[in-house]
Amino acid sequence: GVAVFDRELRYCHVNHAQTVIGGHSVEARLGRTVAELAPGMADLVQPVMQHLIDTRRTLTGWRLSTAQTDPSRPPREIVADFHPIVDAAGTVTGLLSLVRDVNGEQRAEQAIRASDYRLRQVLDSLFVFVGVLTPDGTLIEANRAPLEAGGLDETQVLNHKFWDTPWWSHDAAVQARLRAAAEQALGGETLRFDVVARMAGDSRMTLDFMLAPMRDDEGRITHLIASAIDISG
């Protein structure tokens, strides 16, 4: 949430996020003080805000709870930063407030963890091969199916160059082809070909293999995605 106060600690600007975190609409806040809108909070916050204006000091990372200031509302943990606004003459004309909803951040993190866990469950339940490589070809993620089929544990494959992992150690030509494919994928190509992998008990499995670049929002390649299905038949 973003809010701007004048020297009398009246709201001059409020964004929508601030109204979600603190209640009261934008219209209800403009021209009014914290004391008018939330008397319980004003006793705690307003003296600090006034001190920052008087001393031209900045305050960051101040953790507050709505339970301290407004018991009628559901408890909400927030972190606030305050920055004096100084004009060209060096006069403090107001105060900028930046507020983060810690509860919201925690809920978002929990949702991401739950989503990652569900995705992992889906991948681990499928008999497909999925791996994530860094741009230099280091394997950093692998689902359970190829580990179990290869009689391997994560320590034998993760943080190793993909072409050097035990699945391919039986054939130097296969290793060379995978390494060349990684270089091509890093150049933006998507590669697909059949390859023979070494599995548990020194058995072999023929795979329909694909290696594709993964890009960020700006189009930069950040990872390579390896995937394969068993076509041994």
Phi, psi and omega in degrees: 000143180236133176217145176240132180244148172275186184294336178271009178065032172268143178294127175252332179209140178216134175266172185296321182301324179296323180289328177293317182289315189255357183077173182070134181288169176301314182299322181290336183273321188302130179083357181247164182258167175300322181299325180285327185268324183215081183305322180297321179287324184302320181300330181269317191268319189298318177300324179293316179299316180296321179297321180294323177293316183293326186257354182060032180263158177253143177234126180232150174072027180280115183268128182228160175233139178295341176296334178285331192244334183210083183300343181284343181260155176301138181304135179218126178271129178230157173237127186241141171241141178232133182228121176299143176259121186243132179276182184297334180275358180088011180269136176284118182257350181175199186217135176259131180242131175238122185237132177247136177274102182294323178301317180296320178296318180296319178296320179295318179297319179296321179295320178295316179298319180294320179295316178298320181294317179296319179297318179298319179298318180296312181296320182288339180273350181261144176271066175230165180251121179229127178220151177244127182244146169286167182303333180274006175094007179281129180281122182243345177217141175210139178280173191289326186305309181293331177293312181294317180295328180270358182064039187240162168242169188301326183296337182276348184232322182290143182067021172244153172301135186304316183288348179264359181287160185300338180301332188244003188292349183280347189212111180297329180293320177296316179301317180294321180294319179293321179295318178296322179297321179297321179293321178291319179296324178294337176274001175109358181274155169251123184252140176217128180197165176275143180213150180259127181250150176272130182243185182303144180072020181060028175276173182236149177222130177271130186240141166274105193253142177222140177230124186226147176283146173247129186247155175272186184297339181262008176086004179279140179282119182254332181210168172242138181251119176259135177215153181198154173232152181284121177239024182300328175073000000 
